[in-house]
Amino acid sequence: MLARLFCYVLACTSTAAFAGNCVVNNGVRVGDCSNVHTGPGQFVISKGGSYSGVYSSVDVRPGVSATISGVADHAVVQRGAVLFVSGVVHHLEVKGSAEVSGSVDSLMVDAGATATVQGVVGRVGGSGRVVKRRGSIVDGVESK
């Protein structure tokens, strides 16, 4: 389903996308679109803030605290970085700290890293710490 959604978002050129005070219609940006990213390629987040868009790859650099919404195929949170995920991420690799309130298909948490889940995560791997908040769903099981 994620692949279908991801392909649909990338392929549709005649629909509008809304994010905050930004509208993207047929590739034309109107409004404050400084934190809106569309299209393929790696998106490197090197300063804190909230970012929205469609990403093939996201890299959150050390020392950065950021929020992403939208759709990402792969995201990496470097050591010393913090990422809040409120959208959909296919594969999330955490070397720092992440908080998931959206949906992640595959979550890999490295040793010394922490991921807090408030949303839905399909699979979890790695030797890092995973905190499951009440109501979250991990590996198909709801946390009580």
N, C-alpha and C positions, 0 to 999 in steps of 0.2 A: 504494500500500500504506500509506503514512504517513497519508493522508487517511482511509482505512478504519480504521486503528488509532486515530487521533485521534477520529473520530466514535464508534467503539466505546467508548472510554474515557469520553467525555463522556456518552454515551447510557445506559450501563449503570448502573442505580441499585441493583441487587440483588446486586452482587458486592463483595467486600472488596478493598481495596488496602493493601499493607503497605510501610512505609518506616521502617527503624530500629525505634524503640520506639513507633511510631504505627500504628494500624489505623483505616481509614476504611471504614465499612460502612453503605450506604444513607444517606450524607451525615453520619453520626454519627462524630465523632472520639473515639478512645480512646487514652490514653497521651500521650507527649510529641510533640505535633503542631505545635510552634511554627514549624518550618521546612518544613512541608508545605503546599502550595498546590494547590487543586483548583478547576476551573471556569474560565469565560472571563474576559476582562479583562486589563489590563496589570498585570504583576507587577514592581514596581520594587525592585531590590536595592540598598539604600543602606548596608548593613553586611555585613562579611565573614561567611562561613559556608558550610555545605552545605545546599542546598535541593532538595526533591524534590516532584514533582507533575505536573500537567497544566496547561500554560500556553498561552494564545493569543499572548501577547506578553511578553517579558522585556526589561527595561532595566537594565543593570549600570552604576551611577553611577561617576564618576571617583573614584579612590582606593580602590576596593573590590576585594578578591580573593575570589571566590566559586566554588563548585562547584554545577552543576545536574545532576540526573538526572531521568529521566521523559521527558515528551514536550512539546515546544514548537513552535509554528508559526513564530514569528519571535523572534529574540533579537538585541539590539544591545549591543555591548561598547563603552562610551564611552572616549575617550582617557584614559589614566591608570588604567584598570580592567583587571583580569585575570579571565578566566572559564575554568574547566575544565568541559568538556562530557563527561559519561559516559553520557548518554541519547541521545535522538533529537531533532534540531532540523531543521525543514524549511528555514528560511533563517536563516543566521548572518551578521550584519554586524559586522565587526571594525574598530574605530577605535583600539583599545588593543592588548591581547594576549589570545589565546585558545589553548587546548590542547584538541584534539578526540581523545578516546579512544573515543567512541561513533560515531554516524552522523549526517552532515549532508548534506542533499540539495543545497543551494546555499550556497557560502561566498564572501562578498565581503570582501576585505581592502583597506582604504583605504591610501593612501600614508602611510608612517611607521608602519604597524601591522604586527603579526606574528601569524601563526597556525601552530601546530605540529600536524601531523596524525599521530596514531598509530592512528586508526580508519579509517572509510570516509567519503569525501567524493565526492559525485556530480559537481558542477561547481564550478570556482574562477574568480573574476573579481577585478578590481581591480589596483592597482599596488603593493600592499603585499607583504611578504615571507611566503612560504609554505615552511615546513620540513617535509619529508616523512620521517618515521621509517621505518626498515626494517620491512616487513610491512604498512605502511599501503596503502590503496587509494584513489587519486585519479583521477577521470575514467576509472574502470574498469581502471586500470593499477596493479599491485602494485609498491611501491618495494622495491628490492633493497638 
